[in-house]
Amino acid sequence: MAVISGDVYKERIDGLQQNVWIEGKKVEGSISSHPAFKGAIQSQAELYDLQGEQKHSDVLVHTDEAGRTFGTSYLIPKTKEDLEKRRQMVQVWARHTGGLMGRSPDYMNTVLAAFTASVHLLEGEENCFPENIINLYNRAVKHDLSFTHTFINPQNNRSLLVFMDDETPNARVVDCNDDGMVVHGAKLLATQGGMTDEIIVFSPPGVIDESQAFAFSIPSDTKGLTFACRRSFVGNGNRFDSPLSNRFDEMDSVVMFDHVVVPWDRVFYYNNNKVANDFFIKSYFAPFTMHQIVSRQVVKTEFALGVAKLIVDAINISEYEHVQLKLAEMIKGLECARALLTQSEVQAEADERGVLVPARTPLYVAVTSFQELYPRMTEIIELLGASGMVCLPHEEQLNSSIGCELERYMRGHDLTGRDKLALFNLASDLCMSQFGTRQTLYERFFFGDPVRLSKMITGFYNFESSTSFANSFLKS
Ligand SMILES: Cc1cc2nc3c(=O)[nH]c(=O)nc-3n(C[C@H](O)[C@H](O)[C@H](O)COP(=O)(O)OP(=O)(O)OC[C@H]3O[C@@H](n4cnc5c(N)ncnc54)[C@H](O)[C@@H]3O)c2cc1C
């Protein structure tokens, strides 16, 4: 099995006995038919189906030197062509969702590829099992497995003095025995928790307590594992009224571990602070994952820009200077993101094992810029759309006896009332619905706190050429 179809993905997820709770009830029966999950699972299934379409297979499917055929999202890049192919793969999938599914399978498949390309950091180290990462990667490639992940600890006490707390709710290793290591406690959240074959769990950067310094992967239905979901942001089920939230609401859930036994052949490392921190900072997790992220964000920016321009045309406001400036702000964001993405590929460097690693600095700049750009883009869409963003009768009003008259009053500059409403429903769902505001929070935070992420740039940036340049001026 090289790449799977959407049906295979759904059958596998439905076949799991995962313990998922929502609205005070355990999800019983097939998760793919539950109202809170079915839209996102269907959209994810459509992504898998694209792999089987001939027009996309050149980009979405890869055959390596050993003759193995698999999804390009698992590809560990060795050449510039590999990196370009990875970017194109992400963007084909992102175009299908408007970039609104942050956790389309390519995200975690990229994380696993990054871990696999970084196993040298574990070799010969205490309590480390690099072979388990390689085995998982090979299984994932063979069966086109899907993953979610969780690494941040619950948000109870973020003080620097948190280590003085006697009791921690954080997931930690409480026992080790012949069967495996026993994990108890919680992790902050997993997007798509319960919607994937497996969950990869690892410690956050800066871990101090050795019992929390671990990484592993287990099936989503492992005994003792519970996904406690947030409330659903799915719309009313009508595609016209809620064109995005019905399809792309990826659930988020708190991940609870009740003495979960993680078999030894599933453990990547444990009880080793140095490795846990090194694996975050020195591994290819950041550059590989950010290359995936920025590739998607470029598509999402194109989408948001398109929505903004359609609004401008729909109500004919393009002659106003501030409107042009607002569109220009979005265009600048888009072009900068594209340029940074290309730059990360141009500056990519091969390591001693031949892995081609995209340059970190342009990617960090792109990801942290997007944390500011995305909320601004949704604000711009609101500023352009104004009252149109809320004057949105349900489709059933249009189909009622007042529908004809209503459509006449709702018409746009060059659009029927129905088409204008469809456009503004899209804009409102993108920016203002619960789904839309979660999208904004997601882009602000999902890869890390914007403050600490931006601070990292000055930490690793090489100032040498700038300071010696300034110094030479000083001395001349
Ligand atoms: C929609 C969404 C989906 C997500 N999906 C996933 C997922 O699938 N898997 C996963 O593991 N994680 C996921 N995350 C979590 C994400 O990684 C975190 O939100 C992010 O790392 C920030 O952590 P936090 O939310 O705990 O915020 P906190 O760290 O609690 O920050 C809260 C506030 O306190 C400030 N603060 C806290 N500590 C410090 C400090 N040391 N120095 C300076 N300021 C500080 C921050 O700047 C911020 O303003 C998701 C988040 C969101 C919003």
The ligand as an ORCA input file, in Angstrom:
! r2SCAN-3c Opt
* xyz 0 1
  C      -5.754     26.505     17.787
  C      -4.515     25.906     18.393
  C      -4.124     24.618     18.028
  C      -2.988     24.039     18.605
  N      -2.644     22.742     18.274
  C      -1.646     22.122     18.949
  C      -1.353     20.738     18.724
  O      -1.940     20.078     17.879
  N      -0.379     20.164     19.454
  C       0.318     20.860     20.407
  O       1.180     20.275     21.059
  N       0.068     22.165     20.621
  C      -0.887     22.804     19.932
  N      -1.156     24.130     20.186
  C      -0.446     24.765     21.296
  C       0.602     25.779     20.930
  O       1.832     25.138     20.696
  C       0.675     26.764     22.104
  O      -0.507     27.535     22.076
  C       1.870     27.676     22.102
  O       3.061     26.959     22.240
  C       1.772     28.698     23.264
  O       1.592     28.024     24.470
  P       0.325     28.326     25.389
  O      -0.896     28.328     24.552
  O       0.381     27.401     26.507
  O       0.543     29.819     25.867
  P       1.356     30.259     27.145
  O       2.753     29.737     27.037
  O       0.624     29.899     28.371
  O       1.359     31.828     26.965
  C       0.288     32.650     27.440
  C       0.795     34.098     27.563
  O       1.842     34.174     28.540
  C       3.065     34.655     27.984
  N       4.167     33.832     28.512
  C       4.069     32.588     29.048
  N       5.290     32.140     29.381
  C       6.186     33.099     29.045
  C       7.607     33.221     29.104
  N       8.359     32.224     29.598
  N       8.176     34.342     28.636
  C       7.430     35.342     28.123
  N       6.074     35.291     28.023
  C       5.462     34.187     28.487
  C       2.912     34.435     26.465
  O       3.677     35.366     25.720
  C       1.399     34.615     26.256
  O       1.107     35.966     26.108
  C      -2.239     24.753     19.570
  C      -2.625     26.056     19.915
  C      -3.741     26.630     19.344
  C      -4.132     28.022     19.757
*
